[in-house]
Amino acid sequence: MSKIKVAIIGCGSIANASHIPSYLANPNAEIKYFCDIIKEKADKAVLDYSCGEAIEDYRIALNDPEIEAVSVCTPNDGHAAISINCLRAGKNVLCEKPAARTYAEALEMQKVQHETGRVLNIGVVNRFNTGVNLIKKLITNGELGEVYHVYVSFRSQRSIPGLGGAFTTKSIAGGGALIDWGVHFLDIVMYCLGDPLPMTVSGQTYSKLGLDIPDYSYINMWAGPPNYSGTYDVDDFVTALIRTEGPTISLNGAWAQNIGSEEMYIDLLGSKAGIRLQYGKGFKVYGAKDGVLLETTPTYKSDEMFQDEIDSFLECIRTGEKLASHIDTVILSSRIIQGIYDSSELNREIVYESAMEDAK
């Protein structure tokens, strides 16, 4: 069987840390193009990985009939347009999270996927995480009983990324802490719960600590350094309550807060047992039996989730299997995020009257 030829569009940190090494480790894949509007990044990738051709215009790859698969690793403002153009050119797409800046853009991506029949998966990589899948199995098997509420906390004292740059410019990123960090946490919850339909969303976002860019105090800055003449018009704190057709979900998240606490966890509360998942780490199961409170820390071998994501993407191109990261599923998280932003802007709860026909 011939190798699947791949184009990498966007040669930044997520491409170099995860996508490119995972494709190179798959014997059925061959990277033919590295593309970036900053040509030096694409040139560097060719040198670093000793393969492929460096290009600035991704349409060169789209016009190449040999290309079957594309990873879209650009800033968020390129996700929808590039993915749509790739699908219409007959390519299969793995687009990094979030699917798009807005729910409307995500819906257009889904529409074009349905029209073309090509693969469109979103980079919600935690759906390939070993621990997350074990939790999902425990819930499905009834080990927690009725899961009635999930609480999510993703809070850091001072972690605004690249202040003044792409991460903090709404026209590029679509939002701040919610769309950047919150998408991962919400997607884990939705996945573990079986992707229940959201019924109502009530939320509030705040943009406070990064407004005065020169006066923002921090120890280190990922995606930095700061651009003191740049833009900061996104959220650095969010709180929300989501009612679904199943459990309720509440969350608090912050890129930055005036509290010296770092919290990255998900609590799943069940009638028989509960689970706390530490994001990117392991989990504990809490329960009771015969009058005794029990606490269990499972041990297990973890697979490399980015490798599994890439391997599964390539395999589904061949088999036609619809993965859990398909746009039809992930779009529910996009609608919730949009609902939180809309609720905050309108200062009211968002109520979904339909059964989400437009998301199916």
C-alpha positions as CSV (number, residue, x, y, z in Angstrom):
1,M,0.0,0.0,0.0
2,S,1.4,3.4,-1.0
3,K,2.1,6.0,1.7
4,I,-0.3,8.8,2.4
5,K,1.3,12.1,1.3
6,V,0.8,14.9,3.8
7,A,1.0,18.7,3.8
8,I,1.7,20.6,7.1
9,I,0.1,24.0,6.9
10,G,1.6,26.2,9.7
11,C,5.0,25.3,11.0
12,G,4.7,26.7,14.6
13,S,5.0,25.1,18.0
14,I,2.1,22.6,17.8
15,A,3.2,21.4,14.4
16,N,6.8,20.8,15.5
17,A,6.0,19.4,18.9
18,S,3.3,17.0,17.8
19,H,2.0,16.7,14.3
20,I,5.3,16.5,12.4
21,P,7.0,13.9,14.7
22,S,3.9,11.8,14.7
23,Y,3.6,11.7,10.9
24,L,7.3,10.9,10.7
25,A,6.8,8.0,13.1
26,N,4.0,6.5,11.0
27,P,5.4,4.2,8.3
28,N,2.3,4.8,6.1
29,A,2.8,8.6,5.9
30,E,5.2,10.9,4.0
31,I,5.4,14.6,4.5
32,K,5.7,16.2,1.1
33,Y,5.1,19.9,2.0
34,F,5.9,22.2,4.9
35,C,3.9,25.5,4.5
36,D,4.1,28.7,6.4
37,I,3.5,32.3,5.4
38,I,6.9,33.0,7.2
39,K,8.9,31.1,4.7
40,E,11.9,30.7,7.1
41,K,9.8,28.5,9.3
42,A,9.0,26.1,6.5
43,D,12.6,26.2,5.3
44,K,13.7,25.3,8.8
45,A,11.3,22.3,9.0
46,V,12.8,20.9,5.7
47,L,16.3,21.2,7.2
48,D,15.3,19.8,10.7
49,Y,13.4,16.8,9.4
50,S,15.3,16.1,6.2
51,C,12.2,15.8,4.0
52,G,9.6,17.7,2.1
53,E,9.5,20.9,0.3
54,A,9.1,24.4,1.8
55,I,6.3,26.6,0.4
56,E,4.5,29.8,1.4
57,D,1.2,29.3,-0.4
58,Y,-0.8,26.3,0.8
59,R,-2.7,26.3,-2.5
60,I,0.4,24.7,-4.1
61,A,-0.3,21.6,-1.9
62,L,-4.0,21.7,-2.7
63,N,-3.3,21.6,-6.4
64,D,-1.0,18.6,-6.0
65,P,-3.1,15.4,-6.7
66,E,-0.7,13.3,-4.6
67,I,-1.6,15.1,-1.4
68,E,-4.3,13.2,0.5
69,A,-4.0,14.5,4.1
70,V,-3.4,18.0,5.5
71,S,-2.7,19.2,9.1
72,V,-3.9,22.7,9.7
73,C,-1.7,24.1,12.4
74,T,-2.2,27.9,11.8
75,P,-3.5,30.5,14.2
76,N,-7.2,30.2,14.8
77,D,-8.2,32.8,12.2
78,G,-7.0,30.5,9.4
79,H,-8.7,27.3,10.6
80,A,-12.1,27.7,8.8
81,A,-11.0,29.1,5.5
82,I,-8.0,26.8,5.0
83,S,-9.9,23.7,6.1
84,I,-12.8,24.5,3.8
85,N,-10.5,25.1,0.8
86,C,-8.7,21.9,1.6
87,L,-11.9,19.9,1.7
88,R,-13.1,21.4,-1.6
89,A,-9.8,20.5,-3.1
90,G,-10.5,16.8,-2.2
91,K,-8.1,16.7,0.8
92,N,-8.7,15.1,4.2
93,V,-8.1,17.5,7.1
94,L,-7.0,17.4,10.6
95,C,-7.5,20.9,12.0
96,E,-6.0,21.9,15.3
97,K,-8.3,23.0,18.1
98,P,-10.5,25.0,18.3
99,A,-12.4,24.1,15.2
100,A,-12.8,27.8,14.5
101,R,-13.1,31.3,16.1
102,T,-16.9,31.1,16.2
103,Y,-19.7,28.6,16.0
104,A,-20.8,30.1,12.7
105,E,-17.4,29.3,11.2
106,A,-17.5,25.8,12.6
107,L,-20.9,25.2,11.1
108,E,-19.6,26.2,7.7
109,M,-16.7,23.8,8.0
110,Q,-19.2,21.0,8.9
111,K,-21.4,21.9,6.0
112,V,-18.5,21.7,3.5
113,Q,-17.4,18.4,5.1
114,H,-20.9,17.0,4.5
115,E,-20.8,18.3,0.9
116,T,-17.4,16.9,0.0
117,G,-17.5,13.7,2.1
118,R,-13.8,14.1,3.0
119,V,-12.5,13.6,6.5
120,L,-12.6,16.6,8.8
121,N,-11.3,15.9,12.3
122,I,-10.5,18.5,14.9
123,G,-7.4,18.3,17.2
124,V,-9.2,17.5,20.4
125,V,-6.3,15.2,21.3
126,N,-7.6,14.3,24.8
127,R,-10.1,12.0,23.1
128,F,-7.0,9.8,22.4
129,N,-5.7,10.1,26.0
130,T,-5.5,6.7,27.8
131,G,-6.7,8.0,31.1
132,V,-9.6,9.9,29.6
133,N,-10.7,6.8,27.8
134,L,-10.5,4.8,31.0
135,I,-12.7,7.3,32.7
136,K,-15.2,7.2,29.8
137,K,-15.3,3.4,30.1
138,L,-15.9,3.6,33.9
139,I,-18.8,6.0,33.3
140,T,-20.3,3.9,30.5
141,N,-20.1,0.7,32.6
142,G,-22.0,2.4,35.4
143,E,-19.2,2.4,38.0
144,L,-20.0,6.0,39.0
145,G,-23.7,5.5,39.0
146,E,-25.6,8.5,37.7
147,V,-23.2,11.3,36.9
148,Y,-25.2,14.3,37.8
149,H,-22.7,17.2,37.8
150,V,-19.2,18.0,36.5
151,Y,-17.1,20.8,37.9
152,V,-14.1,22.1,35.9
153,S,-11.3,24.3,37.1
154,F,-8.5,25.6,34.8
155,R,-6.9,28.5,36.6
156,S,-3.5,30.0,36.7
157,Q,-2.1,33.0,38.5
158,R,-0.3,34.7,35.6
159,S,-0.3,32.7,32.3
160,I,-1.5,35.1,29.6
161,P,0.4,33.8,26.5
162,G,2.2,36.2,24.1
163,L,0.6,39.3,25.6
164,G,-0.2,41.7,22.8
165,G,0.1,39.1,20.1
166,A,-2.1,36.6,18.2
167,F,-3.3,34.8,21.4
168,T,-4.7,38.0,22.8
169,T,-6.2,39.5,19.7
170,K,-9.8,38.5,19.3
171,S,-9.9,38.9,15.5
172,I,-7.2,36.3,15.3
173,A,-7.9,33.9,18.2
174,G,-11.6,34.3,18.6
175,G,-11.2,34.6,22.4
176,G,-8.9,34.1,25.3
177,A,-8.8,31.6,28.2
178,L,-12.1,30.0,27.3
179,I,-11.4,29.2,23.7
180,D,-7.7,28.4,24.3
181,W,-7.8,26.3,27.5
182,G,-11.5,25.8,28.1
183,V,-12.0,24.0,24.8
184,H,-9.8,21.1,26.0
185,F,-11.5,20.8,29.4
186,L,-15.1,21.1,28.0
187,D,-14.3,18.6,25.3
188,I,-13.0,16.0,27.8
189,V,-16.2,16.4,29.8
190,M,-18.4,16.1,26.7
191,Y,-16.5,13.1,25.5
192,C,-16.6,11.3,28.8
193,L,-20.4,12.0,29.2
194,G,-21.2,10.7,25.7
195,D,-21.5,14.1,24.1
196,P,-24.9,15.2,25.6
197,L,-26.8,18.0,23.8
198,P,-26.5,21.4,25.6
199,M,-29.9,22.8,26.6
200,T,-28.9,26.1,28.3
201,V,-25.7,28.1,28.8
202,S,-25.1,30.9,31.2
203,G,-21.7,32.5,31.5
204,Q,-19.6,35.6,32.1
205,T,-16.2,36.4,30.7
206,Y,-13.8,39.1,32.0
207,S,-10.9,40.9,30.4
208,K,-9.1,42.6,33.3
209,L,-5.5,41.7,34.1
210,G,-4.0,42.1,30.7
211,L,-5.6,45.4,29.7
212,D,-2.6,47.5,30.8
213,I,0.0,45.5,28.8
214,P,3.1,47.4,30.1
215,D,2.0,47.0,33.7
216,Y,1.2,43.3,33.6
217,S,3.4,41.4,36.0
218,Y,4.5,37.9,35.4
219,I,7.4,35.5,35.9
220,N,7.5,33.8,32.5
221,M,5.3,34.0,29.4
222,W,4.7,31.1,27.0
223,A,4.3,32.2,23.4
224,G,6.1,35.4,24.5
225,P,7.7,37.9,24.7
226,P,5.0,40.6,25.1
227,N,4.3,43.1,22.4
228,Y,3.8,46.3,24.3
229,S,2.2,48.0,21.3
230,G,-0.1,45.1,20.6
231,T,-3.7,44.2,21.3
232,Y,-5.4,42.7,24.3
233,D,-9.2,42.3,23.8
234,V,-9.9,38.8,25.0
235,D,-11.0,37.1,28.2
236,D,-8.6,36.2,30.9
237,F,-11.3,34.8,33.3
238,V,-14.5,32.9,32.6
239,T,-17.2,31.3,34.7
240,A,-20.2,29.4,33.3
241,L,-23.0,26.9,34.0
242,I,-24.1,24.5,31.2
243,R,-27.3,22.4,31.4
244,T,-27.2,19.4,29.1
245,E,-29.7,16.7,28.4
246,G,-27.6,14.8,31.0
247,P,-25.5,16.3,33.8
248,T,-24.9,19.9,34.5
249,I,-21.4,21.4,34.0
250,S,-19.9,24.3,35.8
251,L,-16.5,25.8,35.2
252,N,-14.1,28.5,36.3
253,G,-11.1,29.3,34.2
254,A,-8.3,31.9,34.2
255,W,-5.2,32.7,32.2
256,A,-4.6,35.2,35.0
257,Q,-6.0,35.9,38.4
258,N,-4.9,37.6,41.6
259,I,-4.9,34.3,43.5
260,G,-1.7,32.3,43.8
261,S,-3.3,29.0,42.9
262,E,-2.8,26.7,39.9
263,E,-5.7,24.4,39.3
264,M,-6.2,22.1,36.3
265,Y,-8.7,19.4,37.1
266,I,-12.1,18.0,36.3
267,D,-14.4,16.6,39.0
268,L,-17.1,14.1,37.8
269,L,-19.7,13.6,40.6
270,G,-21.7,10.4,40.5
271,S,-24.3,8.8,42.8
272,K,-22.0,5.8,43.4
273,A,-18.5,7.2,43.0
274,G,-16.7,10.3,41.8
275,I,-13.5,11.0,39.8
276,R,-11.0,13.8,39.9
277,L,-8.9,14.0,36.8
278,Q,-5.8,16.1,37.0
279,Y,-5.4,17.6,33.5
280,G,-2.5,15.9,31.7
281,K,-1.9,13.5,34.6
282,G,-3.7,10.7,36.3
283,F,-7.0,10.4,38.2
284,K,-8.5,9.2,41.5
285,V,-11.7,7.4,42.1
286,Y,-13.6,8.2,45.3
287,G,-16.4,6.0,46.7
288,A,-17.8,4.2,49.7
289,K,-18.5,0.6,50.6
290,D,-19.6,-1.2,53.8
291,G,-19.4,2.1,55.8
292,V,-15.8,2.8,54.6
293,L,-14.8,5.7,52.4
294,L,-12.5,4.5,49.6
295,E,-9.9,6.3,47.4
296,T,-8.3,4.5,44.5
297,T,-5.5,5.7,42.3
298,P,-5.5,3.6,39.1
299,T,-2.2,2.8,37.5
300,Y,-2.0,2.1,33.8
301,K,0.3,2.3,30.7
302,S,-0.4,5.5,28.8
303,D,-0.1,5.6,25.0
304,E,1.2,8.8,23.3
305,M,-2.0,10.6,22.5
306,F,-0.7,12.8,19.7
307,Q,0.7,9.7,18.0
308,D,-2.7,7.9,18.4
309,E,-4.5,10.9,17.0
310,I,-2.3,11.1,13.9
311,D,-2.4,7.3,13.4
312,S,-6.1,7.2,13.7
313,F,-6.5,10.1,11.3
314,L,-4.5,8.4,8.6
315,E,-6.3,5.1,9.2
316,C,-9.7,6.6,8.9
317,I,-8.8,8.1,5.5
318,R,-8.3,4.5,4.3
319,T,-11.3,2.9,6.1
320,G,-13.9,5.6,6.2
321,E,-14.3,5.2,10.0
322,K,-15.9,8.2,11.7
323,L,-13.7,9.1,14.7
324,A,-14.8,10.7,18.0
325,S,-12.9,13.8,16.9
326,H,-15.0,14.3,13.7
327,I,-16.5,17.7,13.2
328,D,-20.0,16.3,13.7
329,T,-19.2,15.6,17.3
330,V,-16.8,18.3,18.2
331,I,-19.1,21.0,17.0
332,L,-21.1,20.6,20.2
333,S,-18.2,22.1,22.2
334,S,-18.0,25.0,19.7
335,R,-21.7,25.7,20.3
336,I,-21.2,25.7,24.1
337,I,-18.2,28.1,23.9
338,Q,-20.1,30.4,21.6
339,G,-23.1,30.2,24.1
340,I,-20.8,31.3,26.9
341,Y,-19.5,34.3,25.0
342,D,-23.0,35.2,23.8
343,S,-24.4,34.9,27.3
344,S,-21.7,37.2,28.7
345,E,-22.2,39.8,25.9
346,L,-26.0,39.7,26.2
347,N,-26.0,39.4,30.0
348,R,-28.6,36.6,29.9
349,E,-28.9,32.8,29.7
350,I,-28.8,31.3,26.2
351,V,-31.6,28.7,25.7
352,Y,-31.5,26.2,22.9
353,E,-35.0,25.4,21.8
354,S,-34.2,23.0,19.0
355,A,-32.7,19.5,19.4
356,M,-29.5,20.8,17.7
357,E,-30.5,19.9,14.2
358,D,-27.9,22.3,12.8
359,A,-25.2,20.5,14.8
360,K,-26.1,17.1,13.4
